[in-house]
């Protein structure tokens, strides 16, 4: 999204990492959407010479990295929607294209749909943002009839699910009676 003066001043808070009160840092850089701010924070963290653990990141020249691997759990969630709740027309709203968790969860969706011989095509799944903008736009596509109404939507995280539910309900759709929505993570 657009970066405002407020965002840059907010980023000044990162200067606090220089404080001697910190022993190390857990760093989730996937949710900082401005490359300039990411570079600034990377530089500040490196300067501290303290341990830094990236969460769900890609290889980094200075910091350790941990990546969650949870496609089996996401598959169980989709299985539950099919076997316990009887949903057949299931959509998937995954995360940011290219991020391992988004791609793994989308692949898990494909695996379960194929295993149950359920139909899906490119209109049944969409990349999101692991945040609030994408689910609002996704809900609007359903509300406006650009996408046909599914039985259920599985979201790759809880924030997107919560926002999707809220948007659908504010527009007169009953969740879960008309569309079941699940979160994850």
C-alpha positions as CSV (number, residue, x, y, z in Angstrom):
1,X,0.0,0.0,0.0
2,X,0.9,3.7,0.0
3,X,3.5,4.7,2.5
4,X,2.6,7.9,4.4
5,X,4.6,10.3,6.6
6,X,3.0,8.5,9.5
7,X,4.5,5.2,8.4
8,X,8.0,6.7,8.2
9,X,7.7,8.2,11.7
10,X,6.3,5.0,12.9
11,X,9.4,3.3,11.6
12,X,11.5,5.6,13.8
13,X,10.3,3.4,16.6
14,X,12.7,0.8,15.3
15,X,15.6,2.9,16.6
16,X,14.6,1.4,20.0
17,X,16.4,-1.8,19.0
18,X,19.6,0.0,19.9
19,X,18.6,-0.2,23.6
20,X,20.8,-2.3,25.8
21,X,17.7,-3.8,27.4
22,X,17.3,-6.3,24.6
23,X,19.2,-9.6,24.5
24,X,18.0,-10.5,21.0
25,X,15.2,-10.2,18.5
26,X,12.5,-12.2,16.8
27,X,11.9,-10.5,13.5
28,X,8.9,-11.0,11.2
29,X,9.9,-9.0,8.2
30,X,7.1,-10.5,6.0
31,X,4.7,-8.0,7.3
32,X,6.7,-4.8,6.6
33,X,5.5,-3.8,3.2
34,X,8.0,-1.1,2.5
35,X,11.5,-2.1,1.2
36,X,13.1,1.0,2.5
37,X,11.8,0.4,6.0
38,X,12.9,-3.3,5.8
39,X,16.4,-2.2,4.8
40,X,16.5,0.3,7.7
41,X,15.4,-2.3,10.2
42,X,17.8,-4.9,8.8
43,X,20.7,-2.4,9.2
44,X,19.7,-1.4,12.7
45,X,19.4,-5.1,13.9
46,X,22.7,-6.0,12.3
47,X,24.4,-3.0,14.1
48,X,23.2,-4.3,17.5
49,X,25.4,-7.5,17.1
50,X,22.7,-9.4,19.0
51,X,21.0,-12.6,17.9
52,X,18.2,-12.1,15.4
53,X,15.8,-14.9,14.4
54,X,13.7,-14.3,11.3
55,X,10.2,-15.8,11.3
56,X,9.0,-17.5,8.2
57,X,11.5,-15.7,6.0
58,X,13.8,-16.6,3.2
59,X,17.6,-17.0,3.5
60,X,19.2,-13.9,4.9
61,X,22.9,-13.0,4.8
62,X,23.1,-12.0,8.5
63,X,20.2,-13.5,10.5
64,X,19.1,-17.0,11.4
65,X,15.8,-18.2,9.9
66,X,13.0,-20.4,10.9
67,X,10.2,-21.4,8.6
68,X,7.0,-23.1,9.8
69,X,6.0,-26.1,7.7
70,X,2.4,-26.8,8.3
71,X,0.7,-28.1,5.1
72,X,-0.5,-31.2,6.8
73,X,-2.4,-29.2,9.4
74,X,-4.0,-27.1,6.7
75,X,-5.0,-30.3,4.8
76,X,-6.7,-31.5,8.0
77,X,-8.6,-28.3,8.2
78,X,-9.9,-28.7,4.7
79,X,-10.6,-32.4,5.3
80,X,-12.8,-31.4,8.2
81,X,-14.8,-29.0,6.1
82,X,-15.5,-31.8,3.7
83,X,-15.9,-34.9,5.9
84,X,-17.6,-33.3,8.9
85,X,-19.5,-30.4,7.4
86,X,-20.2,-31.8,4.0
87,X,-18.9,-28.8,2.0
88,X,-18.1,-29.5,-1.6
89,X,-17.6,-26.1,-3.3
90,X,-14.7,-24.8,-1.3
91,X,-12.6,-21.7,-2.1
92,X,-9.1,-21.0,-0.8
93,X,-7.8,-17.5,0.1
94,X,-4.0,-18.0,0.6
95,X,-1.3,-15.5,1.4
96,X,1.2,-13.5,-0.6
97,X,2.3,-15.1,-3.9
98,X,5.8,-16.6,-3.5
99,X,5.9,-16.8,0.3
100,X,6.5,-20.4,1.3
101,X,3.5,-20.6,3.7
102,X,1.1,-19.2,1.1
103,X,2.3,-21.6,-1.6
104,X,2.3,-24.7,0.8
105,X,-1.2,-24.0,2.0
106,X,-2.4,-23.5,-1.6
107,X,-0.8,-26.8,-2.6
108,X,-2.4,-28.5,0.5
109,X,-5.8,-27.2,-0.8
110,X,-5.1,-28.7,-4.2
111,X,-4.1,-32.0,-2.7
112,X,-7.3,-32.3,-0.6
113,X,-9.6,-31.2,-3.4
114,X,-8.0,-33.8,-5.8
115,X,-8.1,-36.5,-3.1
116,X,-11.8,-36.0,-2.7
117,X,-12.4,-35.6,-6.4
118,X,-13.9,-32.2,-5.9
119,X,-14.0,-29.6,-8.7
120,X,-11.9,-26.5,-8.5
121,X,-10.5,-24.1,-11.1
122,X,-8.5,-20.8,-11.0
123,X,-11.6,-19.0,-9.7
124,X,-11.7,-21.2,-6.6
125,X,-8.5,-19.9,-5.1
126,X,-6.8,-16.5,-4.8
127,X,-3.6,-15.0,-3.4
128,X,-4.2,-12.7,-0.5
129,X,-2.0,-10.5,1.8
130,X,-2.1,-12.3,5.2
131,X,-3.7,-9.0,6.3
132,X,-7.0,-7.1,5.9
133,X,-7.1,-5.6,2.4
134,X,-7.2,-8.8,0.3
135,X,-10.2,-10.4,2.2
136,X,-12.3,-7.3,1.8
137,X,-11.7,-7.2,-1.9
138,X,-12.3,-11.0,-2.1
139,X,-15.6,-10.7,-0.2
140,X,-16.7,-7.9,-2.5
141,X,-16.1,-10.2,-5.6
142,X,-18.5,-12.7,-4.0
143,X,-21.1,-10.0,-2.9
144,X,-21.1,-8.5,-6.4
145,X,-21.5,-11.9,-8.1
146,X,-18.1,-11.8,-9.8
147,X,-17.4,-15.1,-8.0
148,X,-20.2,-17.5,-7.5
149,X,-21.0,-18.2,-3.8
150,X,-19.1,-21.1,-2.4
151,X,-20.1,-23.5,0.4
152,X,-17.0,-22.6,2.3
153,X,-13.8,-20.5,2.2
154,X,-10.6,-21.7,3.8
155,X,-8.2,-18.8,4.6
156,X,-4.5,-19.2,5.1
157,X,-4.5,-17.2,8.3
158,X,-6.9,-16.0,11.0
159,X,-6.6,-12.3,10.2
160,X,-7.9,-12.8,6.7
161,X,-10.7,-15.1,7.9
162,X,-11.8,-12.6,10.5
163,X,-11.9,-9.8,8.0
164,X,-13.6,-11.9,5.4
165,X,-16.3,-12.9,7.9
166,X,-16.9,-9.3,9.0
167,X,-17.2,-8.1,5.4
168,X,-19.6,-10.9,4.4
169,X,-21.8,-10.3,7.4
170,X,-21.9,-6.5,7.0
171,X,-23.2,-7.2,3.5
172,X,-26.0,-9.5,4.6
173,X,-24.5,-12.9,4.2
174,X,-24.8,-15.3,7.2
175,X,-21.6,-17.0,8.3
176,X,-21.5,-20.0,8.6
177,X,-25.1,-20.7,7.5
178,X,-24.6,-19.3,3.9
179,X,-20.8,-19.5,3.6
180,X,-18.6,-21.2,6.2
181,X,-15.2,-19.5,6.7
182,X,-12.2,-20.9,8.5
183,X,-9.0,-19.3,9.6
184,X,-5.6,-21.0,10.2
185,X,-2.4,-20.4,12.1
